[in-house]
């Protein structure tokens, strides 16, 4: 079967999505490894598999967060807070590796931990895409590694499964350092999925669509386990009657332990009046 002229120019079915991500968010650039190419090591690179294993590599990874907190806030954070910050700084971009191709092109790569590496100081990741899911009628369905699923809901299931496949071992690696139960860890995973794509959707000029897609992706039913809760979006009203979208996080990032008076705008600890004030100021 011959492929449409569009496809030979692509490195993979997700190349265009990663290119577009870098255009709107230069702080993260994703490079796909070629066949036989080894993932980078040294010079600040760490494999996701190494983070999942815990041990000295994870200790070194978290030492960066410990030093950053001391430098920026003039105090040391509790070890569990440092681990929570470190997990966020990995999981937020890692989720985008899966959610952005889904959002832009309805293609969902499978990325187990052995196929991802991260250099956070430079905002770089490498991936090896071996398999992906797509919808019927997608030209990429004829490519090696394609798995065609029946419809949009089936594809949403692929997103949830792909993120869980990648994050579950990472959560196991970070978990002992975080003093949180499994439900709280998956609440963090839920927040990383939602807040990452919500932010990128805003940069793309498609915030409303991103919010709608995320509500369908994470409706909070039993079928979406191990994720906790819903996308959590709701709308407040600003001083001039303007709509102010917000959400309620499923977990706490623990930033309040450093600055109790400066909670995040989506934190359950932040009342609606403070949210309106902060959102209006940022607008």
C-alpha positions as CSV (number, residue, x, y, z in Angstrom):
1,X,0.0,0.0,0.0
2,X,1.5,3.4,-1.0
3,X,1.5,6.2,1.5
4,X,0.2,9.8,0.8
5,X,2.9,12.2,-0.2
6,X,2.7,13.9,3.2
7,X,4.3,11.0,5.2
8,X,7.8,10.4,3.7
9,X,8.9,13.8,5.0
10,X,8.1,12.8,8.6
11,X,10.8,11.3,10.8
12,X,7.9,9.6,12.7
13,X,4.2,10.1,13.2
14,X,4.9,12.4,16.1
15,X,7.7,14.6,14.7
16,X,5.3,17.4,13.7
17,X,3.8,17.5,17.1
18,X,7.2,17.8,18.8
19,X,8.3,20.5,16.4
20,X,5.1,22.5,17.1
21,X,5.7,22.1,20.8
22,X,9.2,23.6,20.6
23,X,7.8,26.5,18.5
24,X,5.3,27.6,21.2
25,X,7.4,26.4,24.2
26,X,11.1,26.7,23.5
27,X,11.9,25.6,27.0
28,X,11.3,22.0,25.9
29,X,12.8,20.4,22.8
30,X,12.3,16.7,22.0
31,X,14.6,14.8,19.7
32,X,13.7,11.4,18.3
33,X,16.5,8.8,18.3
34,X,17.2,7.1,15.0
35,X,17.3,3.3,14.7
36,X,20.4,2.0,16.6
37,X,21.2,5.4,18.1
38,X,22.0,5.3,21.8
39,X,20.4,7.7,24.2
40,X,22.6,10.4,25.5
41,X,24.4,10.0,28.8
42,X,26.6,12.3,30.9
43,X,26.5,16.1,30.7
44,X,23.4,16.3,32.8
45,X,21.4,13.6,30.9
46,X,19.5,11.0,32.9
47,X,17.4,8.1,31.6
48,X,13.9,7.8,32.9
49,X,14.7,4.2,33.6
50,X,17.5,5.4,36.0
51,X,15.1,7.6,37.8
52,X,12.6,4.8,38.2
53,X,15.3,2.6,39.7
54,X,16.0,5.1,42.5
55,X,19.4,4.9,44.1
56,X,22.4,7.2,43.4
57,X,21.1,8.5,40.1
58,X,17.9,9.7,41.7
59,X,19.8,11.1,44.7
60,X,21.9,13.1,42.3
61,X,18.8,14.3,40.4
62,X,17.2,15.5,43.6
63,X,20.4,17.2,44.8
64,X,19.7,19.8,42.0
65,X,16.3,20.5,43.5
66,X,17.7,20.8,47.0
67,X,20.3,23.3,45.8
68,X,17.8,25.3,43.8
69,X,15.5,25.7,46.8
70,X,18.3,26.8,49.0
71,X,19.5,29.3,46.4
72,X,16.1,30.7,45.6
73,X,14.4,30.7,49.0
74,X,17.3,30.9,51.4
75,X,16.2,27.8,53.3
76,X,16.3,24.0,52.9
77,X,13.1,22.1,52.1
78,X,12.1,18.9,53.7
79,X,13.3,15.8,51.8
80,X,9.8,14.9,50.8
81,X,9.2,18.4,49.4
82,X,12.5,18.2,47.4
83,X,11.3,14.9,46.0
84,X,7.9,16.3,45.1
85,X,9.6,19.2,43.3
86,X,11.9,16.8,41.4
87,X,9.0,14.6,40.4
88,X,7.1,17.5,39.0
89,X,10.0,18.8,37.0
90,X,10.3,15.4,35.3
91,X,6.6,14.4,35.0
92,X,5.3,17.7,33.6
93,X,7.4,17.5,30.4
94,X,7.2,13.7,30.3
95,X,3.4,13.8,30.0
96,X,3.6,16.3,27.1
97,X,5.5,13.6,25.1
98,X,2.2,11.7,25.0
99,X,-0.5,14.3,25.3
100,X,0.7,16.8,22.7
101,X,0.8,14.4,19.7
102,X,-2.7,13.2,20.8
103,X,-4.0,16.8,21.1
104,X,-2.5,17.9,17.8
105,X,-2.7,14.9,15.5
106,X,-4.6,12.1,17.4
107,X,-1.5,10.0,17.6
108,X,-0.5,8.4,20.9
109,X,3.1,7.1,21.3
110,X,4.0,4.4,23.7
111,X,7.1,5.5,25.6
112,X,8.2,3.1,28.3
113,X,10.9,4.4,30.6
114,X,13.8,2.8,28.7
115,X,12.9,4.9,25.7
116,X,13.1,8.4,27.3
117,X,16.1,10.5,28.5
118,X,16.0,14.0,30.1
119,X,18.4,16.9,30.4
120,X,16.5,19.4,32.5
121,X,19.0,22.2,32.7
122,X,18.7,22.6,28.9
123,X,15.1,21.6,28.6
124,X,15.8,18.7,26.3
125,X,14.4,15.1,26.0
126,X,15.1,12.3,23.7
127,X,12.6,9.6,22.8
128,X,12.5,6.4,20.8
129,X,9.1,5.8,19.3
130,X,8.5,2.2,18.5
131,X,4.7,2.0,18.7
132,X,1.8,4.4,18.5
133,X,-2.0,4.3,18.4
134,X,-4.1,6.3,15.9
135,X,-7.6,6.5,14.5
136,X,-9.0,4.8,11.4
137,X,-8.4,7.0,8.4
138,X,-5.1,8.4,9.7
139,X,-2.5,8.2,6.9
140,X,0.0,7.2,9.6
141,X,-2.0,4.0,10.2
142,X,0.1,2.3,7.4
143,X,3.4,3.1,9.2
144,X,5.4,0.4,11.1
145,X,4.3,0.3,14.8
146,X,0.8,1.7,14.2
147,X,-2.1,0.3,16.1
148,X,-5.5,1.5,14.9
149,X,-8.2,1.9,17.6
150,X,-11.9,2.2,17.0
151,X,-12.8,5.7,18.0
152,X,-12.0,8.8,20.1
153,X,-12.8,7.2,23.4
154,X,-10.6,4.2,22.6
155,X,-7.8,6.7,21.8
156,X,-8.3,8.5,25.1
157,X,-7.9,5.1,26.8
158,X,-4.6,4.8,24.9
159,X,-3.5,8.2,26.3
160,X,-4.3,7.1,29.9
161,X,-2.5,3.8,29.4
162,X,0.6,5.3,27.8
163,X,1.0,7.9,30.5
164,X,0.5,5.2,33.2
165,X,2.9,2.9,31.6
166,X,5.6,5.6,31.6
167,X,4.9,7.1,35.0
168,X,4.1,4.1,37.2
169,X,7.8,3.0,37.5
170,X,8.8,6.6,37.9
171,X,6.4,7.0,40.8
172,X,7.7,3.8,42.3
173,X,11.2,5.3,42.2
174,X,10.3,8.6,43.7
175,X,7.7,7.2,46.1
176,X,9.8,6.2,49.1
177,X,11.3,9.7,49.2
178,X,7.9,11.5,49.1
179,X,6.0,10.2,52.1
180,X,2.9,9.9,50.1
181,X,0.6,7.0,49.5
182,X,-0.2,5.6,46.0
183,X,-3.4,7.6,45.7
184,X,-1.6,10.9,46.4
185,X,1.1,10.0,43.9
186,X,-1.5,9.3,41.2
187,X,-3.2,12.5,42.1
188,X,0.1,14.2,41.2
189,X,0.2,12.3,37.9
190,X,-3.4,13.6,37.2
191,X,-2.3,17.2,37.8
192,X,0.8,16.9,35.6
193,X,-1.3,15.6,32.7
194,X,-3.9,18.4,33.1
195,X,-1.7,21.4,33.9
196,X,0.8,20.6,31.2
197,X,-1.6,20.3,28.3
198,X,-3.7,23.2,29.6
199,X,-0.7,25.4,29.5
200,X,0.5,24.3,26.1
201,X,-3.1,24.6,24.8
202,X,-3.0,28.2,25.9
203,X,0.2,28.8,24.1
204,X,-1.3,27.3,20.9
205,X,-4.3,29.6,21.1
206,X,-6.5,26.5,21.9
207,X,-7.0,26.7,25.6
208,X,-10.8,26.1,25.5
209,X,-10.3,23.0,23.3
210,X,-7.5,21.7,25.6
211,X,-9.8,22.1,28.6
212,X,-12.7,20.3,26.9
213,X,-10.4,17.5,25.7
214,X,-8.9,17.1,29.2
215,X,-12.4,16.9,30.8
216,X,-13.2,14.0,28.4
217,X,-9.8,12.4,29.1
218,X,-10.2,12.5,32.9
219,X,-13.9,12.4,33.8
220,X,-13.2,10.8,37.2
221,X,-15.0,7.5,36.7
222,X,-13.7,4.2,37.7
223,X,-12.6,3.5,34.2
224,X,-9.9,6.1,34.5
225,X,-8.0,4.5,37.4
226,X,-5.3,4.8,38.6
227,X,-5.8,8.5,38.0
228,X,-7.5,10.4,40.8
229,X,-10.3,12.8,40.3
230,X,-11.3,14.8,37.3
231,X,-9.6,17.5,35.2
232,X,-11.1,19.8,37.8
233,X,-11.9,22.9,35.7
234,X,-14.3,25.5,36.7
235,X,-14.9,29.2,36.0
236,X,-14.8,32.2,38.3
237,X,-15.9,35.8,37.5
238,X,-13.4,38.7,37.5
239,X,-14.0,42.2,38.8
240,X,-15.3,43.4,35.4
241,X,-17.5,40.3,34.9
242,X,-14.8,38.6,32.8
243,X,-14.6,34.8,32.9
244,X,-11.5,33.4,34.7
245,X,-10.8,29.7,34.1
246,X,-9.3,27.8,37.0
247,X,-9.1,24.3,38.3
248,X,-8.7,22.4,41.6
249,X,-5.7,20.3,41.8
250,X,-6.0,16.7,42.9
251,X,-2.8,16.9,44.9
252,X,-0.6,19.5,46.7
253,X,2.8,20.6,45.3
254,X,3.9,21.5,48.9
255,X,5.2,24.9,47.8
256,X,3.3,26.3,50.8
257,X,6.0,24.7,53.1
258,X,8.4,27.3,51.7
259,X,6.0,30.3,51.3
260,X,2.8,29.7,53.3
261,X,1.5,33.1,52.2
262,X,2.0,32.4,48.5
263,X,0.0,29.3,47.5
264,X,-0.5,28.3,43.9
265,X,-3.6,29.6,42.1
266,X,-4.9,26.1,41.5
267,X,-4.1,24.8,45.1
268,X,-7.0,23.6,47.1
269,X,-5.7,25.9,49.9
270,X,-6.3,29.0,47.7
271,X,-9.8,30.5,48.2
272,X,-11.8,31.8,45.3
273,X,-11.3,35.4,46.3
274,X,-7.5,35.0,46.2
275,X,-7.8,33.1,42.9
276,X,-9.7,36.0,41.4
277,X,-7.2,38.5,42.6
278,X,-4.2,36.5,41.2
279,X,-5.8,35.6,37.9
280,X,-7.0,39.2,37.4
281,X,-3.5,40.5,38.1
282,X,-1.8,38.1,35.7
283,X,-4.4,38.9,33.0
